[in-house]
Each structure stands twice: as C-alpha cells, then as structure tokens.
C-alpha cells in the first residue's frame, strides 16, 4: 500500500503582500481618508514592517488607482472623483446586466444548482455605525455579484467585474452610514435569485439596474449631504 501523499501547505505570504493587503483594506474602508498623506514611516509603524515593503505596496496600489503619488510630497490615498464614480457605475451597469442575461441563459441550460451559493451570499446584512460589519457585508456583497457573473460562465467578465466592484468598495462604504439598507439589499438579492430561477431575463435585468441606481443615489447623497468634508476632484 503506497503512503498517502500529504497535501502541500499553501505558500506563505511575504511581508510585502501582507502590507499590500492591509493597506488596500484600509484605503477601501476609508481608514485612510481620501486625500490623506500616506507617510512611509507611519505606515511601516502601523503595519509592523520596514519602509521597503510599504513603498512597494504603495506603488502597487497606485497602479490600481487607489493611491496617488505627488512629486516631492509622497503618496496619498486617492481623492474621490465624481467623474470616477459616474464612470464606474456606468461601466457596472453594462457589465452586470450582461452578466445577468448570461446567467439566465445558463441556468436554463444547466439547472438551478448553481444558485444555492448565490442564495447564501445574498442574505448578508450589516449593523449601522459598525465599520467591521460594513467590511464583512461588502465582502459578501462582492462575492454575491461575482458569483452571479460566475454563473454566466464568462471568466474574463468575472475578473473584470470583480476588479471593478472591489475598486468601488470605498464608494459603497460611504453609503452605508446613511441608514440601515441591509434588509432592503437582501430583499433585492433574493428577488434577483428568484427571477433567475423563473428564467425571467428582463425582470432580472430591470432588478439589477434598479439595485445599481439605488446604490449610486446613496453614495451621491452621502457625498453631498453627509460627508461633505471629503475632498472631491
């Protein structure tokens, strides 16, 4: 009898990777406010690292559009741009409505078992004024929408949509402080899954559009009425 093979342990993340993920999380969740300077030594102290991995993490996040570099001044958490918000939501409307149409078609062909994961992810809610629960809720929300794209079977669309929604997390964070929308968003997700089960393509697309437009309205309201102290470009 041959000996059982041991499952290889997953590779350990480097210090640079740890700093990158921690800094990205803090930018997306507004712990580093838009326009805030990101001083290398302060970040090194905060994340328990040297300045080299901090610098590498900042460069990587600059490439992703979350951090900006100003000559002779250093790195800053990127300011929130109204144009960026508009562009992101316009692109999300195009991508996600296409993803929903693809999902309906594939559910018709392959059955409903793929929807069970969507139902579990779509039940998430959050507690108002609790940033930790915001973070968990938005992570589940991201997984719901990317799982929806996964049902459609287009792997390239899945990657693009995941990157887009993840980059929008700091916008969503603004909107959650306005009120307790968790139950409303859960009902929207449940409605969408039901429409997929029914094979109602136009209903699912209309529900998706409504969800995205409501999210846009919450964020703009937060910027103009409740969070006017945030720098806009």
C-alpha positions as CSV (number, residue, x, y, z in Angstrom):
1,X,0.0,0.0,0.0
2,X,1.5,3.3,-1.1
3,X,1.9,6.0,1.6
4,X,-0.7,8.8,1.4
5,X,0.5,12.0,-0.1
6,X,0.5,15.0,2.1
7,X,-1.5,18.0,0.9
8,X,1.1,20.7,0.3
9,X,0.7,23.7,2.6
10,X,-0.4,26.9,0.9
11,X,2.5,29.3,0.2
12,X,3.1,31.9,3.0
13,X,2.6,35.5,2.0
14,X,5.5,37.8,2.0
15,X,5.8,40.9,4.2
16,X,5.2,43.0,1.1
17,X,2.0,41.0,0.4
18,X,0.8,41.4,4.0
19,X,1.4,45.2,3.9
20,X,-0.3,45.5,0.5
21,X,-3.5,43.7,1.6
22,X,-3.6,45.6,4.9
23,X,-3.1,49.0,3.2
24,X,-5.6,48.2,0.5
25,X,-8.2,47.2,3.0
26,X,-7.6,50.4,5.0
27,X,-7.9,52.6,1.8
28,X,-11.1,50.8,0.7
29,X,-12.7,51.1,4.1
30,X,-11.8,54.8,4.5
31,X,-9.5,54.2,7.4
32,X,-7.1,56.2,5.2
33,X,-9.4,59.0,4.1
34,X,-9.3,60.3,0.5
35,X,-6.5,62.8,0.1
36,X,-4.8,61.7,3.3
37,X,-1.0,61.6,3.1
38,X,0.5,58.1,3.4
39,X,3.8,58.6,5.0
40,X,6.1,55.6,4.7
41,X,7.4,55.6,8.2
42,X,3.9,56.0,9.7
43,X,2.7,53.1,7.6
44,X,5.8,51.0,8.5
45,X,5.0,51.5,12.2
46,X,1.3,50.8,11.7
47,X,1.8,47.6,9.8
48,X,4.9,46.4,11.6
49,X,7.2,46.4,8.6
50,X,10.1,48.3,7.1
51,X,9.7,51.1,4.6
52,X,10.7,49.0,1.6
53,X,7.5,46.8,1.6
54,X,5.4,49.9,2.3
55,X,6.9,51.6,-0.7
56,X,6.2,48.5,-2.9
57,X,2.6,48.3,-1.6
58,X,2.0,52.0,-2.4
59,X,3.4,51.5,-5.9
60,X,1.1,48.5,-6.5
61,X,-1.9,50.4,-5.2
62,X,-1.0,53.4,-7.3
63,X,-1.2,51.1,-10.4
64,X,-4.7,50.0,-9.2
65,X,-5.8,53.6,-8.9
66,X,-6.3,53.6,-5.1
67,X,-3.2,55.6,-4.2
68,X,-1.6,58.6,-6.0
69,X,1.9,59.9,-6.0
70,X,2.8,63.6,-5.9
71,X,6.3,64.5,-6.8
72,X,8.4,65.7,-3.8
73,X,5.5,65.1,-1.5
74,X,4.9,61.3,-1.5
75,X,1.9,59.1,-1.6
76,X,-1.7,60.0,-0.8
77,X,-4.9,58.0,-0.6
78,X,-6.6,58.9,-3.9
79,X,-9.3,61.6,-3.7
80,X,-12.8,60.6,-4.7
81,X,-13.7,61.9,-8.1
82,X,-17.4,62.4,-9.1
83,X,-16.4,61.5,-12.7
84,X,-14.8,58.3,-11.4
85,X,-18.0,57.4,-9.6
86,X,-20.1,58.1,-12.7
87,X,-17.7,56.1,-14.9
88,X,-17.6,53.2,-12.5
89,X,-21.4,53.0,-12.2
90,X,-21.9,53.3,-16.0
91,X,-19.5,50.5,-16.6
92,X,-21.0,48.4,-13.9
93,X,-24.5,48.8,-15.5
94,X,-23.1,47.5,-18.8
95,X,-21.1,44.6,-17.3
96,X,-23.6,43.4,-14.7
97,X,-26.7,43.5,-16.9
98,X,-24.8,41.4,-19.5
99,X,-23.7,39.1,-16.7
100,X,-27.3,38.6,-15.6
101,X,-28.5,37.9,-19.2
102,X,-25.8,35.2,-19.5
103,X,-26.7,33.8,-16.1
104,X,-30.4,33.4,-17.0
105,X,-29.4,31.6,-20.2
106,X,-27.0,29.2,-18.5
107,X,-29.4,28.4,-15.6
108,X,-32.0,27.4,-18.3
109,X,-29.4,25.0,-19.8
110,X,-27.8,23.6,-16.7
111,X,-30.4,23.7,-14.0
112,X,-30.6,25.6,-10.7
113,X,-27.9,24.0,-8.5
114,X,-25.6,26.9,-9.2
115,X,-28.0,29.3,-7.5
116,X,-27.6,27.8,-4.0
117,X,-24.3,29.8,-3.4
118,X,-26.0,33.0,-4.5
119,X,-28.8,32.5,-2.1
120,X,-26.4,32.1,0.8
121,X,-24.3,35.1,-0.1
122,X,-27.3,37.3,-0.8
123,X,-28.6,37.0,2.8
124,X,-25.9,39.2,4.3
125,X,-26.8,42.4,6.3
126,X,-24.8,44.9,8.4
127,X,-25.1,46.9,11.6
128,X,-25.2,50.7,11.1
129,X,-22.2,52.6,12.5
130,X,-20.3,49.4,12.8
131,X,-17.4,49.6,10.3
132,X,-16.4,46.0,11.0
133,X,-19.8,44.8,9.9
134,X,-19.7,47.1,6.9
135,X,-16.4,45.4,5.8
136,X,-17.9,41.9,6.2
137,X,-21.1,42.9,4.4
138,X,-19.3,44.5,1.5
139,X,-17.1,41.4,1.2
140,X,-20.2,39.2,1.0
141,X,-21.8,41.6,-1.4
142,X,-18.8,41.5,-3.7
143,X,-18.9,37.7,-3.6
144,X,-22.6,37.7,-4.5
145,X,-22.2,39.8,-7.6
146,X,-19.1,38.0,-8.8
147,X,-20.8,34.6,-8.1
148,X,-23.6,35.9,-10.3
149,X,-21.1,36.6,-13.1
150,X,-19.6,33.1,-12.5
151,X,-23.0,31.5,-13.1
152,X,-22.9,33.1,-16.6
153,X,-19.7,31.3,-17.4
154,X,-17.6,34.1,-18.8
155,X,-14.3,34.0,-16.9
156,X,-12.9,37.2,-18.4
157,X,-16.1,39.1,-17.5
158,X,-15.9,37.7,-14.0
159,X,-12.4,39.0,-13.5
160,X,-13.2,42.5,-14.9
161,X,-16.4,42.8,-12.8
162,X,-14.6,41.6,-9.6
163,X,-11.9,44.2,-10.1
164,X,-14.4,46.9,-10.8
165,X,-16.6,46.3,-7.8
166,X,-13.7,45.8,-5.5
167,X,-12.3,49.2,-6.6
168,X,-15.7,50.7,-5.8
169,X,-15.8,49.4,-2.2
170,X,-14.8,52.8,-0.7
171,X,-17.7,54.4,-2.5
172,X,-20.1,51.8,-1.0
173,X,-18.6,52.4,2.4
174,X,-19.9,56.0,2.3
175,X,-23.4,55.0,1.5
176,X,-23.9,52.5,4.4
177,X,-23.7,55.2,7.1
178,X,-26.8,56.9,5.7
179,X,-29.2,54.3,7.1
180,X,-29.8,50.6,7.6
181,X,-30.2,49.4,4.0
182,X,-29.1,45.8,4.7
183,X,-32.6,44.3,4.7
184,X,-33.6,46.2,1.6
185,X,-30.4,45.0,-0.2
186,X,-31.0,41.4,1.0
187,X,-34.6,41.5,-0.5
188,X,-33.2,42.8,-3.8
189,X,-30.7,39.9,-3.9
190,X,-33.5,37.4,-3.1
191,X,-35.7,38.9,-5.8
192,X,-32.9,38.6,-8.3
193,X,-32.2,34.9,-7.5
194,X,-36.0,34.2,-7.7
195,X,-36.1,35.9,-11.2
196,X,-33.1,33.8,-12.3
197,X,-35.0,30.6,-11.1
198,X,-38.0,31.7,-13.1
199,X,-35.9,32.4,-16.1
200,X,-37.2,36.0,-16.3
201,X,-34.4,37.7,-18.1
202,X,-36.0,41.1,-18.5
203,X,-37.1,41.1,-14.9
204,X,-33.7,40.2,-13.7
205,X,-32.1,42.9,-15.8
206,X,-34.5,45.5,-14.5
207,X,-33.9,44.5,-10.9
208,X,-30.1,44.7,-11.4
209,X,-30.4,48.2,-12.9
210,X,-32.6,49.3,-10.0
211,X,-30.1,47.9,-7.5
212,X,-27.2,49.7,-9.1
213,X,-29.0,53.0,-9.5
214,X,-30.1,53.0,-5.8
215,X,-26.5,52.3,-4.8
216,X,-25.4,55.3,-6.9
217,X,-28.0,57.5,-5.3
218,X,-27.0,56.5,-1.8
219,X,-23.3,57.3,-2.5
220,X,-24.0,60.7,-4.1
221,X,-26.3,61.6,-1.2
222,X,-23.5,60.7,1.3
223,X,-21.0,62.9,-0.6
224,X,-23.2,65.9,-0.9
225,X,-25.2,65.9,2.3
226,X,-23.4,63.8,4.9
227,X,-19.8,63.6,4.0
228,X,-19.0,67.0,2.5
229,X,-15.7,67.1,4.4
230,X,-14.2,64.5,1.9
231,X,-12.1,66.1,-0.8
232,X,-13.6,65.8,-4.3
233,X,-11.8,66.3,-7.6
